[in-house]
Amino acid sequence: MNVKALLERKGELAKKIREFSDAAEGRDFTAEERQNWDQLNDDFDGIEAAIKREQEVEDKLQRAEEEAEQRNRELRDSIGGNRGGRDTRDEEAETLEERRERVTRDGFSVFCRSGMAAMNAEQLRHMQERAIQADVDVSGGYLLPPGDWVAQLIKAKDNLTFVRQYATVMPVTSGDSLGAPSLDTDVEDGTWTGEITSADEDTALAFGKRELHPHPLAKLVKVSRKLMRTSSIPPEQLIRDRLAYKFSVTEENKFLNGTGAGQPLGIFTASDNGISTDRDVDDDNNETSITADGLINAAFKLKSQYWTTARWIFHRDALKQIRKLKDGNSQYLWQPGLTGGLAGTILDMPYDMSEYAPNTFTTGQYVGALCDWSHYWVADSLAMQVQRLDELYAVTNQVGFIGRAETDGMPVLEEAFVRVTLA
């Protein structure tokens, strides 16, 4: 089912939910009506998830078509990656940098398919010039991928990891860390004085520092030799997609739950370097469940200045609890997104759902958060290497590719975050 059909189905379900609610206004649901109500809401949630999934698929298909078109142009210009099939007039029109980029890109494709031994002298020379280390390990094949390949990997990660869509993401282009001063303690408000009275001295002003060190992240992808040889999809695209998925889910987990030791510092980790326990709100929540009053208390813990950009983050189990909250007449309090294609909100603020958000409903546990993600910083190192392993998986007729990247993340201003805690 395409996105348009899913949106139409979502609108139909929203209308049914509204009609169902209006029909039962002023009385409790019967057992059968409650079951039907829950089923309608589950179907609505499923449609929302399907819409997001289909949009991601359409984005990937579009990228694949663009890459295939680019690849066909390159193959027409250079049969087998060599000079023989190219028009000499095209070569004359190329700048030195354009030629270097083309030869490097073709060489990386050959490297992915058949290894370094299949690369011609020009491709090998340009790839070695781009090597991460000056002394290239020819047998190991540590090579820096072409710039456009790396850019596509980063773009794919952004699509798969919701934190990156809202966080402040910055590259570390020099040095090994990214630092910024922080105003830890501000001066007090001014005091009214007489005409010749001196001003009170204030020594509270204090500065600190927030520093991010991109940490190594690695993942191994194995591809069968037959697929490498016969696939109509470029193998580097397959490798990129799998690395993008593995890196994105690993990052999302640590952006939420990381300890900060050799990995990002997550928002659900209490830390004086990130978000302290002063930002935890458990007032009016129960020992095993979230309450409407508890959500209101959490919302008003956050300054109003952050409300326009704040977003809730919950596990689907927590959202299910919130969806089931009822008023004194046993009517459900929350009916998100019932007006056509409008996104669902909680207390007028949008929400995100992650499988990595906490979902242990016991005393003192975190069960959600309200975040202005612009104050969560992500630092990426631009260095990335791909290692091809030919012999290690020869017995299973596979080729291994190890992708490595470096990233770090942390909340840099704790007052922009509030955590929902059970009593």
C-alpha positions in Angstrom: 0.0 0.0 0.0 1.5 3.4 -1.0 1.8 6.4 1.2 -1.3 8.1 -0.3 -3.5 5.1 0.3 -2.2 4.8 3.9 -3.0 8.4 4.6 -6.5 7.9 3.3 -6.8 4.8 5.5 -5.5 6.9 8.5 -8.2 9.5 7.8 -10.9 6.8 7.7 -9.8 5.4 11.0 -9.7 8.8 12.6 -13.2 9.4 11.5 -14.4 6.1 12.9 -12.7 6.8 16.2 -14.4 10.1 16.5 -17.8 8.7 15.6 -17.3 5.8 18.0 -16.4 8.2 20.8 -19.3 10.5 20.1 -21.7 7.6 20.1 -20.7 6.6 23.6 -20.5 10.2 25.0 -21.8 10.4 28.6 -21.7 6.7 29.4 -19.1 3.9 29.9 -18.1 1.6 27.1 -19.4 -1.9 27.2 -16.9 -4.7 27.3 -17.4 -5.3 23.5 -17.2 -1.5 22.8 -14.0 -1.2 24.8 -12.5 -4.1 22.8 -13.5 -2.4 19.5 -12.1 0.9 20.7 -8.7 -0.6 21.6 -8.6 -2.3 18.2 -9.3 0.9 16.3 -6.6 2.7 18.2 -4.1 -0.2 17.6 -5.0 0.0 13.9 -4.4 3.7 13.9 -1.0 3.3 15.5 -0.1 0.6 13.0 -1.1 2.9 10.1 1.1 5.7 11.4 4.1 3.3 11.7 3.4 2.0 8.2 3.3 5.5 6.8 6.7 6.3 8.3 8.1 3.0 7.0 6.8 3.5 3.5 8.2 7.1 3.3 11.7 5.7 4.3 11.4 3.0 1.6 10.4 5.6 -1.1 13.4 7.8 -0.1 15.7 4.8 -0.4 14.3 3.8 -3.8 14.7 7.4 -5.1 18.3 7.4 -3.9 18.9 4.0 -5.6 17.5 5.3 -8.9 19.7 8.3 -8.8 22.8 6.2 -8.0 21.9 3.8 -10.8 21.6 6.6 -13.3 24.9 8.1 -12.2 26.5 4.6 -12.5 25.2 4.1 -16.0 26.6 7.5 -17.1 30.0 6.5 -15.6 29.9 3.1 -17.3 29.1 4.7 -20.7 32.1 7.0 -20.2 34.5 4.4 -19.0 34.0 0.7 -20.0 35.3 -1.5 -17.2 36.6 1.6 -15.3 39.4 2.1 -17.8 40.3 5.0 -20.1 39.7 3.0 -23.4 36.0 3.7 -23.7 36.0 7.4 -22.8 35.7 10.1 -25.3 39.0 12.0 -25.3 37.1 15.3 -25.6 35.4 14.4 -22.2 38.8 13.8 -20.7 40.1 17.1 -21.9 37.1 18.9 -20.5 37.7 17.3 -17.0 39.6 19.3 -14.5 42.3 17.5 -12.5 40.2 17.3 -9.4 37.1 16.0 -11.3 39.3 13.2 -12.9 40.7 12.3 -9.5 37.2 12.0 -8.0 36.0 9.9 -10.9 38.9 7.5 -10.9 38.7 7.2 -7.1 35.0 6.5 -7.3 35.4 3.9 -10.0 38.3 2.4 -8.1 36.3 2.0 -4.9 33.5 0.2 -6.9 36.1 -2.2 -8.3 37.6 -2.6 -4.8 34.2 -3.6 -3.4 33.4 -6.1 -6.1 36.8 -7.8 -6.6 39.4 -6.5 -4.2 42.5 -4.4 -4.7 44.1 -6.9 -7.2 41.4 -6.0 -9.8 42.1 -2.2 -9.7 44.2 -0.7 -12.5 47.3 1.3 -11.8 45.6 4.7 -12.0 42.8 3.7 -9.7 45.2 2.2 -7.2 47.4 5.3 -7.2 44.5 7.6 -6.5 43.0 5.3 -3.8 46.4 5.1 -2.1 46.7 8.9 -2.1 43.4 8.9 -0.1 44.5 6.2 2.3 43.9 6.9 6.0 47.5 5.9 6.7 50.5 6.8 4.6 51.8 3.3 4.7 48.8 1.5 3.0 48.4 -2.1 4.0 47.9 -3.5 0.5 46.9 -7.0 1.7 44.5 -5.7 4.3 43.0 -3.0 2.0 42.4 -0.2 4.5 41.1 2.5 2.2 39.2 5.8 2.7 36.0 5.7 0.7 35.3 8.4 -1.8 33.7 11.6 -0.4 30.3 11.2 -2.0 30.0 7.6 -0.6 30.7 8.8 2.9 28.2 11.7 2.5 25.5 9.2 1.5 26.2 7.1 4.5 25.7 10.1 6.8 22.5 11.1 5.0 21.1 7.6 5.5 21.9 7.6 9.2 20.0 10.9 9.6 16.9 9.3 8.0 17.0 6.3 10.4 18.0 7.9 13.7 15.4 10.4 14.9 17.7 12.1 17.4 19.9 13.3 14.6 16.9 15.0 12.9 16.5 17.4 15.9 19.9 17.5 17.6 22.8 19.9 16.9 25.2 17.8 14.7 28.7 19.2 14.1 31.8 17.7 12.4 35.1 17.6 14.2 37.4 18.7 11.3 40.6 19.4 13.3 41.8 18.1 16.6 40.3 15.1 18.4 37.5 16.7 20.3 34.8 19.4 20.2 34.6 21.8 23.1 32.4 24.8 24.0 32.3 27.0 27.2 29.2 26.7 29.3 27.6 29.3 31.7 27.3 27.1 34.8 26.3 29.8 37.3 24.8 33.2 36.3 24.9 36.5 38.2 21.9 37.4 40.3 19.4 40.0 39.2 20.3 43.6 39.5 19.5 45.5 42.7 18.0 48.9 43.1 20.4 51.4 44.6 20.5 55.1 45.7 22.0 57.8 43.6 25.5 57.6 45.3 25.3 54.0 46.6 27.8 51.5 45.2 26.6 48.4 43.5 26.7 45.0 45.3 29.5 42.8 44.2 28.4 39.4 42.7 31.0 36.6 42.5 28.6 33.9 41.4 29.5 34.1 37.6 31.2 30.8 36.8 32.0 29.1 33.5 32.5 25.4 32.7 33.2 23.4 29.6 31.3 20.9 27.5 33.6 18.6 25.5 32.8 15.8 23.1 35.3 13.2 22.0 34.2 11.1 19.0 34.3 7.5 20.0 35.0 4.6 17.6 32.1 2.7 16.2 32.5 -0.4 14.1 30.4 -3.0 12.4 31.1 -6.0 10.2 28.9 -6.9 7.1 29.4 -10.1 5.2 28.3 -10.4 1.5 28.3 -13.6 -0.5 30.7 -13.7 -3.5 27.9 -14.7 -5.8 25.9 -11.6 -4.8 29.0 -9.5 -5.3 29.5 -10.9 -8.8 25.9 -11.0 -10.1 23.9 -8.4 -8.3 22.4 -5.6 -10.4 22.6 -3.3 -7.4 26.1 -1.9 -6.8 27.6 -3.8 -3.8 28.8 -0.6 -2.2 25.2 0.5 -2.0 24.3 -2.8 -0.2 27.2 -2.3 2.2 26.3 1.3 2.8 22.7 0.5 3.6 23.5 -2.2 6.1 26.2 -0.1 7.8 23.8 2.8 7.9 21.2 0.7 9.7 23.6 -0.9 12.2 25.3 2.4 13.0 22.0 4.3 13.3 20.3 1.9 15.8 23.5 1.6 17.8 23.7 5.4 18.0 20.1 5.9 18.9 20.4 3.4 21.8 23.4 5.3 23.2 22.0 8.8 22.6 19.2 7.7 24.9 21.0 5.3 27.3 24.7 5.7 26.9 27.0 6.0 30.0 29.4 8.5 28.5 32.3 6.2 29.1 33.7 5.4 25.6 30.3 6.1 24.1 27.7 9.0 24.0 26.1 10.2 27.2 22.4 9.5 27.0 19.5 11.6 28.2 18.2 8.7 30.4 21.5 8.5 32.3 21.7 10.7 35.4 25.0 12.6 35.3 26.3 15.9 36.5 28.0 16.1 33.1 24.7 15.9 31.3 21.3 15.8 33.0 21.3 15.5 36.8 18.5 14.1 38.9 17.3 17.6 39.5 15.5 17.3 36.2 13.5 14.1 37.3 9.8 14.5 37.9 7.8 11.7 39.6 5.1 13.9 41.3 1.6 12.3 41.0 2.9 9.3 39.1 2.2 5.8 40.5 4.8 3.1 41.4 4.0 1.2 38.2 2.3 3.6 35.8 2.2 7.1 34.3 -0.7 9.4 35.2 -2.1 12.5 33.4 -1.2 14.7 36.4 2.4 13.3 36.2 2.7 14.3 32.6 1.4 17.8 33.3 3.9 18.1 36.2 6.7 17.1 33.8 5.6 19.6 31.1 5.5 22.5 33.5 8.9 21.6 34.9 10.2 22.8 31.5 10.5 26.5 30.9 8.0 27.8 28.5 10.8 29.2 26.3 11.5 25.6 25.3 7.9 24.5 24.6 7.9 25.5 20.9 10.7 23.0 20.1 10.3 20.4 22.8 9.3 16.8 22.0 8.3 13.9 24.2 10.2 10.6 23.9 8.6 7.3 25.0 8.7 3.6 24.4 5.6 2.2 22.8 4.7 0.5 26.0 4.6 3.8 27.8 2.5 5.4 25.0 0.1 2.5 25.4 -0.3 3.4 29.0 -0.9 7.1 28.2 -3.4 6.2 25.5 -5.5 4.2 28.1 -5.7 7.1 30.6 -9.4 7.9 31.3 -11.5 10.6 32.9 -14.1 10.2 35.7 -16.6 9.1 33.1 -14.3 6.3 31.8 -13.7 8.3 28.6 -10.2 8.1 27.1 -8.3 11.4 27.6 -6.0 11.2 24.6 -7.1 10.9 21.0 -4.0 11.9 19.0 -4.0 12.8 15.4 -7.7 12.3 14.9 -8.0 15.2 12.4 -6.8 13.7 9.1 -3.0 13.8 8.7 -2.2 15.9 11.8 0.6 14.5 13.9 -0.3 13.3 17.4 0.7 15.5 20.4 0.7 15.1 24.2 -0.2 18.3 26.0 0.2 20.1 22.7 3.8 18.9 22.2 4.8 16.2 19.6 6.2 12.9 20.6 8.7 10.3 19.2 8.7 6.6 19.9 11.8 4.5 20.3 12.4 0.9 21.1 15.4 2.0 23.1 13.5 4.2 25.5 13.0 2.7 29.0 10.0 0.5 29.5 10.5 -1.0 33.0 7.5 0.3 35.0 8.7 0.0 38.6 9.5 2.5 41.4 12.1 5.1 40.5 12.6 4.1 36.9 12.6 6.5 34.0 9.7 6.0 31.6 10.0 9.0 29.3 11.4 12.5 28.7 10.5 15.9 27.4 13.4 17.3 25.3 14.5 20.3 23.4 16.9 18.2 21.2 18.7 21.3 19.9 20.6 21.2 23.2 21.8 17.7 22.6 25.1 17.9 20.6 26.4 15.2 18.3 30.1 15.4 17.2 31.1 13.4 14.2 34.7 12.7 13.1 34.9 12.8 9.3 37.4 9.9 9.1 35.9 6.6 8.0 37.6 3.5 6.8 36.4 0.3 5.2 38.4 -2.9 5.4 37.8 -5.8 3.0 38.4 -9.3 4.4 38.8 -11.8 1.6 40.4 -14.8 3.3 38.7 -14.8 6.7 35.3 -15.9 5.3 36.6 -17.9 2.2 35.3 -21.1 3.6 31.7 -19.8 3.5 32.2 -18.1 0.1 31.7 -14.7 1.6 33.6 -11.3 1.6 33.6 -9.3 4.8 33.6 -5.5 5.1 34.3 -3.7 8.3 33.0 -0.1 8.5 34.3 2.2 11.2 33.2 5.7 12.2 33.7 8.0 15.2 30.9 9.9 17.0 30.0 11.3 20.4 26.9 13.0 21.8 25.7 14.5 25.1 23.1 17.0 26.5 24.9 20.3 27.0 22.1 22.2 28.8 20.2 20.2 31.4 17.4 22.7 31.9 16.2 21.9 28.3 15.3 18.3 29.4 12.9 16.8 31.8 12.7 13.1 32.7 9.4 11.3 33.6 10.0 9.0 36.6 7.7 6.7 38.4 7.1 7.4 42.1 
